[in-house]
């Protein structure tokens, strides 16, 4: 008997529908509420429009850009050194969309209350579609405060940096419609300890700020080497100094900037990271000689902020995937989203995601208010606190979200493996966890007013006994100065959790704040899915993915 009529062996059932084309903004009630709360109500139509892009064409482009990573071409077919990075068209599509919508430029082009919050919200959506393109976008955004320290260079470069035209051509800056900026700080022998750098800078003529130098040395990590210029560090006689090093000299010839190889990384596959050498590369000093670290910190503070936003975004997309899957997948005749233990897990993940977003956008609000001394001090501390805590929480949270999908969350057809591989870059790049925690101690002990700004933000607990107790405990921890460096991680975690609890409580949604305070300040369970009894888990899940 022929079995050809049985060519179809089974019917596909009990699988979730695709999320392709979903507007990520409209799926995300916490984003809508927190962006409005922190001053970006005027930008909601722009954020909404980017949510449609991020969940539609940019999500598809993100898969393509990661399936076809960049390639390095050191020479052309004739043997000429060219040092070119070739990207898939999908990567250029991602870059063009972001630049056209002002992701690297909006707060600088349109300074107004809520501008940093609006820009962070759109970056949050973009990162859910594809995180690797965020590297050059972030560095371009973050370069502006550093470049403004050198007005003559800013006059030439900022119109290109703040342009909303994406121009990937490898030509001299004066011929381009727009420019991107990268960063090259660390060297083999030093890593985070940039004062161990050996790269030297030699004045071409008159030395000093804004003057040309030639650089000789190397950089172990140069992020996004296809950018038009790089902020970098090199030693002069006065000490470690900051420079702007373009890929082309003013006459249009190639600068002596040589890519040695691309890094083979755990994640961040769509983005090129490299090792480079400067063999007499022409660069211009930014800021005062010997003040390179304080100058480039103007950039690093902004990139650390984007690490917070980026990790929050990765967690949010992982949560979206987990809840969507569980809403449509049944086990034992009942959808997973209705089963008590899965509800506990999903609600816990939702709390983690919203708390990360709230602290990130509160940081954005502080950046919008830097003319207020208290806000500037708050931003100084929370840049390090948030960079540590949110970025540290992301890998474990994404792993838990992937587990909600079972084997379907472990295969590359799903976005979950990419999110998981991407997560560690934010906790490592721009200073790993220990660096951030020691920076927290430095800010608290050496910068007047930071401690006062922290407790002004926390207040007295806003009527919640549990939060008030946690704040008093934090004060006691800070008064105890014994072995502070040894205790720096625990201290930073406690600051982060009390800040997140305060933000959630003050926002007025008791379902969210009660659950967070009970599980993070009172119980402090280890694994996700260990929420105490009495939590309104169904409401937390519904809030995170409306319309289930």
ABEGO torsion letter per residue (X at the ends): XBAAAAABABBBBGBBBBABGBBAAAABAAAAAAAAAAGAAAAAAAAAAAAAAAABAAAAAAAAAAABBBBBBABBAAGBBAGBBBBBAAAAAAAAAAAAAGAAAAAAABBBBGAAAAAAAAAAAAAAABAAAAAAAAAAAAAAAAAAABAAAAAAAAAAAABABBBABBBBAAABABBBBBBBABBAAAEABAAABABBBBBABBBEBGBBBBBBEBBABBBGAABABBBBBBBBAAEBBBBBBBABBAAGBBBBBBBABBBBBABGAABBBBBBBBBGBBBBBBEBBGAAAAAAAAAAAAAAAAAAAAAAAAAAAAAAAAAAAAAABBBGGBBAAABAAAAAAAAAAAAAAAAAAAAAAAAAAAAAAAABAAAAAAAAAAAAAAAAAAAAAAAAAAAAAAAAAEAAAABAABAAAAAAAAAAAAAABGEBAAAAAAAAAAAAAABBGAAAAAAAAAEAGGGBAAAAAAAAAAAAAAABABGAAAAAAAAAAAAAAAAAAAAAAAAGBAAAAAAAAAAAAAAGBABBGABBBGBBAAAAAAAABBGX
